[in-house]
Amino acid sequence: MAVAWLKVLKAVPWSDVIAAAPQVANGARKLWDTVGRKQGAPGAMGEEAIMPAQAMGDDGVALLAAHIEQQDVAIAQMHNQLREASKLITELADQNAQLIAKMEAARGRLQVVGVIAAAGLVVSFVSLVLVLART
């Protein structure tokens, strides 16, 4: 199972992922700024806009006004969901950028450990050869 994960992780072009992380974070911020700027939800009509339609007494107009009000509420809810989703995307993009930076640092440390281990292996091999040459 671990071997399969290692194959998957090796197949990921980490340099491309690391290079694209700031662009993803910036794109998410732009999305958040765009959605956040639209403060007034479209169609947020108040009671005063519906009252004249109901005052006329025509059932068709009142029915249409009630339907429009329901649609406006649905649009406002969708707008709020969009804002929340874009905020979540921004947070996830920031976390992704932080994770990639930490992974890059860990990869660098792992390379240092690998070099030290290789140097230790070379020293042990040379020591073994010298000990065997003396005997």
Buried (B, 14 or more C-beta within 10 A) or exposed (E): EEEEEEEEEEEEEEEEBBEBBEEBBEBBBEBBEEBEEEEEBEBEBEEEEBEEBBEEEEEEBBEEBEEBBEEBBEBBEEBEEBBEEBBEBBEEBBEBBEEBEEBBEEEEEEEEEEEEEEEEEEEEEEEEEEEEEEE
